[in-house]
Amino acid sequence: MDWVVPGIPDEMFERVEKIPMTKEEIRAITISKARLRSGWKVLDIGCGSGSITVEAARLVGDGGKVTGVDRSHDACQLTLRNLERFGVSARAEVVEADAVDYLSRGERFNAIIVGGASEEIEEVISLARRCLLPGGTLVLNAIMLETCTRAVASMRASGFEGVECTEVIVARGMYASQGTAMIARNPVFVISCRVGE
């Protein structure tokens, strides 16, 4: 598919009910905050439908590699299908695993994007800090205020630099006979930080 910028339209992805997908507007901001570069190694924790995995794989180029991790077998299979759909399978792998278990392996990455694991967020952030290379970025998406505050506190306690929280509220037009009503989606917190050089 010939889509160059982040924020591939949602309808271009294969979807399965009950498997979450980061919506295109949130995805574009998340990818931007990750500051991905050609040749980078990227980890997508809680890959769900694979929308972030696909977008990251398109940006890191042939010299880069993206690993999507999800504890759900069905989510991993859907991510694999979407990687194939967008022609980026060679730049990515998908691993069925728990976030903490996977991060405990100690593999190093230039960027880590977290879309799940809110119940163990402190441990995920602490382990992510050890897995990030110098200059690496961590971006975490959360829908609950409590997860956001825990993430920000944990990032600061783990020694990350440039901790930043952006609340994103997106409304889309729904057309009716008398005009257009703006229907809001759930607000999402995009929390980002980096490791010093």
N, C-alpha and C positions, 0 to 999 in steps of 0.2 A: 504494500500500500504506500502511496506516495505522499505521506504526511510528514512535514519537516519540523514544525514547531511543537512543543509540548501542548497537551490538551487535546489529544485525539478524541473526536466525538464519541460519546458513550455507545451510540448505536453501532459503531464499527466493530465492537468487541462481541465475542460470543458470551452470552450471559446464562447463568443457571440460578434459579430461584434459591434463596437462602445462602448463597455464596456472595459475600460482600464485594463491592467494587468501589474504589475511590473514584468519585465523579470527576469529570474532566476539568472543571474549574479548580478544584482542590488539588488535583493531580498536577496541573500546570504550576501552581504556586509551590507545591511540595518539591517538584523537580527543580524549580528555580532556586529555592532555598538550599537544596543539596549541592548546588554549584558544581554539577557534574562536568567532567572533562573527558576528552578523548583518551582512551587507554586506561581509564580507571577501573578498579574492582569495586563493585557495588553489591551490597547485601540488602534484600527487600524482605523484611520480617513480617509475616502475616500477609503473604502475597495475594491471598484470596483469588480473584479472577485473573490476576496477572497484569492488570492495567499499568501499574507502576513498573513492574518488571519489564514489560514491553517498551514503555517509554524510555526507561534507563538504558536498555539494550540498544535502542536506536541511537542514543546520544554518545555512548562510550566507544562506538565504532568497532571495527574488526580487532583492534588491539586491546579492547577492554573485555570485561566479563561481569555478568550479573548473576547472582545466586538468589533465587526466590525460595523462601522457606515458609512452610505452613504445616500445621499439625493435622490438617484435614486432607485425606487422600483425594477426595473429590475436588478440592480446591487446587491441589497440585496438578491433577489431570487437566483441569480447566486452564490453568496457567500454561501448561505445555501446549494445549491446543491454540491458545491465543498467541503464543510465541511463534508457532508454525504459521498461523494466519497472517502475521505481520512480517514473516520472513526473517526473523531474528533468532531462530533456535540455536544457531552456531555460536551466538554471543552469550548464551544463558544456560543455566542448569537449574533444576528444581529439586529441592530436597524436602522430603516429608519428615519433619522433626519439630520438637518443641523449641521455642526461641532460646530458653536458658540452656538447654542441652546443646543446641547448635553453637551458640556463642562460647560455651565452655570449651569447645575444641581449640579456640585460640587463633583461628585463621585471621589474617589481617586484611583490612579493606580500606579504601579511600573514602567511602561513604556508606553509611548505614541508614536505611529508611525503615521506620517502625510503624506499622499500621494496626497492630494488635498487641496483645500481651499486657493489657492495662492492670490486671490483677497482680502481676509481678514486675511492674514497671521499674522500680528501684534497682532490682537485680539485673534487669535487661540493660538499663543505662550504665550501671557500673561495669558490666561485662563488655558492653559496646565500647566504652572508653578504652579498655585494654586491647580491643580488636582494631581500633582505628589507627591508621598510619599518621605520622606528623602532617598537619595541615588538613586532615580529614574532617568530614562533616557528619553530623547526626541530625536527622529530621524525624520528628515523631508527630503523628496525627492523633488527636483525641477528640471525642465528642462530649466527654464529661468534664465539668469544671474541676472536680476532685482529681482526676487523672492529670489534668493540666498543671495544677498547683504542685502535685507530687513530682511530676516530671521536671518542672522548673527547679524545684528545691534539690532534686537528685542530680540534675546536670551541674548546678553550682557546687554542690558538695563533692562531685566527682572531678572537679577541676577543669571543666570545659570553659572555653572563652566565648564571648559574644552570644550569651544565652538570650534568645529572643522569642517572644510569643506573639503570634498574629491570629486574631479571631477573624474567621472568614464567614460571612453570611451571604449566601447566594439566593436570589429569587429569580424564577423563570416565569415568563408570561404564559398564562393559560387563556386561550381565546374562547370567548363566549359570545352569544348573540348581541350583547349590548356593549362589548368592548373587551379589553384585556385586563385580567386580574393577575397581579404578581403573587405567585405562590412561593413562599420561602421554603428552602430546604433546611435541614438541621444545621445549626452553626457548627463549625469545626475549628479546633485550635491547631495551628501549625506551629510547633515548637522546634526551634533550630539552634544549633550551637556548633562549635568547631574545636578541634585540637590545635594547640599552638604548633608552629613549625619546629 
